[in-house]
Amino acid sequence: MSLPFFSLDHTDTSSLARAGTLQTDHGVIPTPIFMPVGTQGTVKAIDQRSLLELDARIILGNTYHLYLRPGTDTLEVMGGLHRFMNWDRPILTDSGGYQVFSLRELRKLSENGAEFKSHLDGSRHVFTPESVVAIQRSIGSDIFMVLDECTPWPATRDEARISMERTIRWADRSRLAHATAPFLYGHRQYQFAIGQGSTYGDLRSECMEHLVAMDFDGYAIGGLSVGEPASDMYRAVETSTAIMPYNKPRYLMGVGTPENILECIARGVDMFDCVMPTRNARNGTIYTTLGKVNIRNAMYKQCDEPLDPGLDTYASQNFSLAYLRHLFHSTEILGLMLATMQNLGLYLWLTRMARRHILEGTFTEWAQETRTKLLEPRRPLAG
């Protein structure tokens, strides 16, 4: 007898935090989980072996970017994205809806789908709910998202409703396409719907109720972390998780800071992704268990302490703050790599520890203490 796609292992007694397990053909994913973003089939400034050493259980790819380059013909010849990038653990792909949304002046939306110009060469393309399913068949991701319309912020109620209702109709078309299109590489693919509605709670509720009735494999909360206040984001998450099925995975897309992740785990979210840890790493902002580091700061110039004594990873334990600062001031590529390893290691540690404390019944206390530490600046321990 096959195991269920998602099973709930434990719930916290003092919050809505959950510990669960996802079963895919490419591996088991314990939740809560953070998913490093590998938009174009690579997580920037880190290789696949290092991701395995950090115990990244699942990574992301992006349909828009992979469709444009290398293209579905190449991906199919190469046997799908797993084989192409030599990654044998699970992959989730976004539908590309957010990327099309961000093009603004290069795209046109209609009931059929989204027509857009490539940011690479200006060529014209059309994404429909059905074509996005077909593209993600070619990619071969284990979990893939439906095409949705990401509502901008701020948006009027009427604008948010029109966008939300189109997202519902596109989700229904995506579900039918998924039910009728064959898998290409012999492994199962699971489809998640995306709830929209901007910061209007009643629209969020209405959207999620319609999507739940369609019985997808999992559900995501989209359209957040696009400029709205954190308090509005948390309210939208609470509204959504109150309706999402208890026995299916819940994914908050594109969020966020370590504090955001802890807050949203407490509100019942299971899965997260964000470019913040990798992007900030390349800009010299580093997250550690002792607080945040601006690695160009003069206080680290002669600091011989390990980058993060509280994290047991190669980057954390084997290189000093002084050395990493030197690499950034010298514009050495190794600096970007080590900072990326540290930030992803911290995010993965954060969700791994959250799971442990949910199972032990100590999540709320641990999260409060950890949140305080992570928000503080990381100062040299010797003073």
Secondary structure, 3 states (H helix, E strand, C coil): CCCCCEEEEEECCCCCCEEEEEEECCEEEEECEEECECCCCCCCCCCHHHHHHCCCCCEEEEHHHHHHCCCHHHHHHCCCHHHHHCCCCCEEEECCHHHHHHHHHHEEECCCCEEEECCCCCCEEEECHHHHHHHHHHHCCCEEECCCCCCCCCCCHHHHHHHHHHHHHHHHHHHHHHHHCCCCCCCCCEEEEEECCCCCHHHHHHHHHHHHHCCCCEEEECCCCCCCCHHHHHHHHHHHHCCCCCCCCEEECCECCHHHHHHHHCCCCCEEECCHHHHHHHCCEEEECCEEEECCCHHHCCCCCECCCCCCCHHHHHCEHHHHHHHHHCCCHHHHHHHHHHHHHHHHHHHHHHHHHHHHCCHHHHHHHHHHHHHCECCCCCC
